[in-house]
Amino acid sequence: MRQIILDTETTGLEWKKGNRIVEIGCVELLERRPTGRTYHQYIHPQREFEQGAAEVTGLSLDFLSDKPLFAQIADEFLAFIDGAELIIHNAAFDVGFLDYELSLLGEGYGRLLDRVTVEDSLLLARQRFPGQRNSLDALCKRLGVDNTHRQLHGALLDAQLLCDVYLALTAGQREIGFAGLDEPTGGAVVVAADFSGLASGPRPRVQIGEAEQAAHEARLEKLRKKAGKALWDELDAAALPAAETAIA
């Protein structure tokens, strides 16, 4: 599978107000491994920044004055992402801007989803960490991704950070100690293990300490008081007869 981690920076928050893309950053993954291929481009937006947008990115029209227009880089950019699955944090924002830019080039360019599929890492994060802050900075901190060098928003830097966040978020290699195995470049590693023999053999059992057991019981007691019961009690009760039969 070919995936592209993508981020954009813009002159403001809404493309419907005529805001434009000023920077695109992409990182390529192949079978969940960074390939080392990236795409990075500054773009002249042909309009002013909205208040605050330049401060967030550190960019200015003076800096972008000699940069190409989106129309001049569109074919190269589309060739880089063509056929891939895009991983984007808050995908609706970036997809909306990219579709707007493509619409300005004419009907022949179509829409982004004519060329790629899109996975929203923000939605994935909300599913895994409901009720918590799931900004890129918050996820970096929660998942152990070093973002201390992120002083400003930058498309390529943010794509590189999101790459690490996405791999940790969806596979958990770092949590189970797979990161870095047989990988001299320091990239993420996917380890394929053979679990075919586990179906017929004994299942591994996790042993917990007294403190963890006490915390578990305290949590269940709160649920019982709040809801009148805890689903865990029903699962334990259902499992008890089977356990007694096995012992007998």
C-alpha positions in Angstrom: 0.0 0.0 0.0 1.3 3.5 -0.9 0.3 6.2 1.5 1.1 9.9 1.5 1.1 11.9 4.7 -0.1 15.4 3.6 -0.3 18.8 5.2 -1.0 22.3 3.8 -0.6 25.9 5.0 -3.0 28.6 3.8 -3.6 32.3 3.9 -6.6 31.9 6.2 -9.1 29.4 7.6 -11.8 29.3 4.8 -11.3 28.7 1.1 -14.9 29.9 0.6 -13.6 33.4 1.4 -11.0 33.1 -1.3 -8.1 32.0 0.8 -5.3 30.1 -0.9 -2.7 27.4 -0.2 0.8 28.8 0.4 2.7 25.5 1.3 2.3 21.8 0.7 4.3 19.1 2.5 4.1 15.3 1.8 5.8 12.2 3.2 5.6 8.9 1.3 5.0 5.6 3.0 5.2 2.2 1.2 3.8 -0.7 3.2 3.8 1.6 6.2 7.5 2.3 5.9 8.9 5.8 5.1 10.6 5.6 1.7 12.6 8.8 2.1 10.6 10.5 -0.7 9.0 13.8 0.1 7.3 16.6 -1.7 7.6 20.2 -0.5 6.6 23.4 -2.2 6.0 27.0 -1.3 3.3 28.7 -3.4 2.5 32.3 -4.2 -1.2 32.7 -3.1 -1.9 35.8 -5.2 -3.6 37.4 -2.3 -2.9 38.8 1.2 -2.8 36.7 4.4 -5.7 37.0 6.8 -4.8 38.4 10.2 -3.0 35.8 12.3 -2.4 33.3 9.5 1.1 34.7 8.7 2.0 34.6 12.3 1.1 30.9 12.6 3.2 29.9 9.6 5.9 32.5 9.8 5.4 33.1 6.1 4.9 36.4 4.3 4.1 37.7 0.8 7.6 39.0 0.5 9.0 35.5 1.1 6.5 34.0 -1.3 7.0 36.7 -4.0 9.3 34.5 -6.2 7.5 31.2 -5.6 5.4 29.5 -8.3 1.7 29.7 -8.6 -0.4 26.6 -7.8 -1.2 26.3 -11.5 2.6 25.9 -12.2 3.1 23.1 -9.7 -0.3 21.3 -9.9 0.8 18.6 -12.4 3.9 17.7 -10.4 2.0 17.6 -7.1 -0.8 15.5 -8.5 1.7 13.0 -10.1 3.3 12.6 -6.6 0.1 11.8 -4.8 -1.8 10.0 -7.7 -3.3 6.7 -6.7 -2.2 6.9 -3.0 -4.1 6.9 0.2 -3.7 10.4 1.8 -3.4 10.6 5.5 -4.4 14.1 6.6 -5.2 15.5 10.1 -8.5 17.3 9.9 -8.9 16.2 6.3 -11.9 18.3 5.4 -9.8 21.4 5.8 -7.0 20.4 3.4 -9.2 18.6 0.9 -11.5 21.6 0.7 -8.6 23.9 -0.1 -7.0 21.5 -2.6 -10.4 21.0 -4.4 -10.8 24.8 -4.5 -7.3 25.2 -6.1 -8.1 22.5 -8.6 -11.4 24.1 -9.5 -9.6 27.3 -10.4 -7.6 25.3 -13.0 -10.7 24.2 -14.9 -13.0 21.2 -15.0 -10.3 19.0 -16.5 -8.6 18.6 -13.1 -11.6 17.3 -11.3 -11.6 16.8 -7.6 -9.0 15.3 -5.3 -11.0 12.2 -4.5 -11.0 11.4 -8.2 -7.3 10.5 -7.8 -6.8 9.3 -4.2 -8.5 8.0 -1.1 -8.3 9.9 2.2 -7.9 8.8 5.8 -8.5 11.4 8.5 -6.1 10.9 11.3 -8.1 13.3 13.5 -11.1 11.0 13.3 -8.9 8.0 14.2 -7.5 9.9 17.2 -11.0 10.8 18.4 -12.0 7.2 18.2 -8.9 6.1 20.3 -8.9 9.0 22.7 -12.5 10.2 23.0 -13.1 13.4 25.0 -9.4 14.4 24.9 -7.5 17.0 22.9 -6.4 15.5 19.6 -4.4 18.3 18.0 -1.1 17.3 16.4 0.8 18.8 19.4 -1.4 16.9 21.9 -1.0 13.6 20.0 2.8 14.1 19.8 2.9 14.5 23.6 0.6 11.6 24.2 2.3 9.2 21.8 5.9 10.1 22.6 6.7 11.9 19.3 9.3 14.6 19.8 8.0 17.9 18.5 10.2 20.3 20.5 11.5 21.8 17.2 8.0 22.8 16.1 7.9 26.5 16.8 5.7 27.4 13.8 3.3 25.5 11.6 5.2 24.2 8.5 3.7 21.8 6.0 6.6 19.4 5.6 7.5 19.5 9.3 3.9 18.8 10.3 3.7 16.0 7.7 6.8 14.4 9.2 5.4 14.6 12.7 2.0 13.3 11.6 3.8 10.4 10.0 5.2 9.3 13.4 1.9 10.0 15.1 -0.1 8.0 12.5 2.1 5.0 12.7 1.9 5.0 16.5 -1.8 5.7 16.5 -2.7 2.9 14.1 -0.2 0.1 14.9 1.4 0.9 18.3 4.8 -0.4 17.3 6.5 1.9 19.7 4.4 0.7 22.6 5.2 -3.0 22.0 8.9 -2.5 21.3 9.0 -3.0 17.6 10.3 0.4 16.6 13.9 0.4 15.4 14.2 -3.3 14.8 16.4 -4.0 11.7 16.0 -0.4 10.6 19.3 1.5 10.3 17.6 4.7 9.1 15.5 5.1 12.2 12.2 4.9 10.3 9.2 3.1 11.6 9.3 -0.7 11.4 6.4 -3.0 10.8 7.0 -6.5 12.1 5.0 -9.4 10.7 4.6 -12.1 13.2 3.2 -15.6 12.7 0.2 -16.2 15.0 -1.2 -19.2 13.1 -0.5 -21.6 16.0 -2.3 -19.7 18.7 -5.8 -20.8 17.8 -5.3 -24.3 19.0 -2.8 -23.6 21.8 -3.3 -22.0 25.2 -3.9 -18.2 25.1 -1.4 -16.0 26.9 -2.6 -14.6 30.2 -1.6 -11.2 31.5 -0.9 -11.0 35.2 -1.5 -7.7 37.0 -0.3 -6.5 40.3 -2.2 -5.8 43.5 -2.3 -2.0 42.9 -3.7 -2.5 39.4 -6.3 -4.9 40.7 -7.3 -2.4 43.4 -7.6 0.4 40.8 -9.7 -1.9 38.6 -12.1 -2.7 41.4 -12.4 0.9 42.4 -13.3 1.8 38.8 -15.9 -0.9 38.7 -17.5 0.3 41.9 -17.9 3.8 40.5 -19.6 2.3 37.5 -21.9 0.3 39.7 -22.9 3.3 41.7 -23.5 5.5 38.6 -25.2 2.9 36.3 -26.5 0.3 38.8 -24.2 -2.4 37.3 -20.9 -2.9 35.5 -20.7 -4.9 32.2 -17.5 -6.4 33.5 -19.5 -8.3 36.2 -21.7 -9.8 33.6 -18.7 -11.0 31.6 -17.1 -12.5 34.7 -20.4 -14.3 35.5 -20.6 -15.7 32.0 -17.0 -16.9 32.1 -17.3 -18.6 35.5 -19.3 -21.7 34.5 -16.8 -22.4 31.7 -13.9 -22.0 34.0 -15.5 -24.4 36.6 -16.1 -26.9 33.9 -12.5 -26.7 32.7 -11.3 -27.3 36.2 -13.6 -30.2 36.8 
